Amino acid sequence: MSKERVVVGVSGASGAALALRVIERLAEIPSVETHLIVSDSGRRTLLHEVGPHALHQLLAIADRSYQVGDIGAATASGSFRTAGMIVVPCSMRTLAAIAAGLADNLIVRAADVHLKERRKLVLMTRETPLHLGHLRNMTALTEMGAIVMPPVPAFYHRPQSVEEIIDHLAARAIDLIGLPVASLATEWDPQALAQNAVARTRGSA
Ligand SMILES: Cc1cc2nc3c(=O)[nH]c(=O)nc-3n(C[C@H](O)[C@H](O)[C@H](O)COP(=O)(O)O)c2cc1C
């Protein structure tokens, strides 16, 4: 059985830990094959925010990885069939380049291919606050069919740690690709959440 290929682009925005979690969660799905591209700034944020082993960890988990400058790699072509692509985190530079069709590196080219082939493209854009240019690029990409998903935490599942927040965001992003697997993210279930809240209150009493 051929696997579902998912391309993961890591650019130089804050939130490098999200990239690691997305790759880890994708690796847990046996039917999925991951194709990783990390920008030069992405390497820097991984080092700065996660640590010296982060890049090696990512590369070790991914099924295949590519140099960001390798514009002739498989993921640069529309003939390379994929289930979708997640750019995590997505810098405002990469966002702008994708919006403008400036496919001068492999992350932007692969994203461009996903748009032209009408495939799923999830952009975990990270910057705050946003100026009008950022917002216009997000609007343009939404109009082109991309899904703009800033990593804004949810609190309904009552996260107890940063790891839980990261895990939930990674699961939501993967869910957006629409792989034929059960949802990874905790669903909104008021009854279950209320019971959890009661259990936690009792636990802390
Ligand atoms: C530690 C660090 C954090 C950064 N955080 C962000 C960010 O949250 N959002 C953003 O758009 N750029 C951020 N930048 C700037 C980008 O890395 C820079 O614009 C870079 O050119 C992006 O290149 P890339 O899109 O090819 O990865 C950050 C840079 C560093 C060093």
The ligand as a Gaussian input file, in Angstrom:
#p B3LYP/6-31G(d) Opt

LIG

0 1
 C       14.776000      33.813000      17.282000
 C       14.041000      34.360000      16.089000
 C       12.663000      34.453000      16.136000
 C       11.953000      34.930000      15.026000
 N       10.587000      34.950000      15.086000
 C        9.875000      35.317000      14.008000
 C        8.461000      35.238000      14.034000
 O        7.833000      34.842000      15.012000
 N        7.790000      35.557000      12.901000
 C        8.439000      35.960000      11.753000
 O        7.762000      36.206000      10.763000
 N        9.793000      36.071000      11.719000
 C       10.522000      35.758000      12.805000
 N       11.900000      35.833000      12.768000
 C       12.562000      36.413000      11.583000
 C       12.729000      35.403000      10.447000
 O       13.544000      34.323000      10.867000
 C       13.350000      36.105000       9.226000
 O       12.410000      37.001000       8.663000
 C       13.834000      35.141000       8.182000
 O       14.319000      35.864000       7.063000
 C       12.749000      34.194000       7.712000
 O       13.272000      33.371000       6.688000
 P       12.493000      32.084000       6.174000
 O       11.080000      32.512000       5.945000
 O       13.180000      31.717000       4.909000
 O       12.618000      31.025000       7.196000
 C       12.637000      35.357000      13.858000
 C       14.031000      35.282000      13.824000
 C       14.721000      34.777000      14.918000
 C       16.218000      34.694000      14.851000

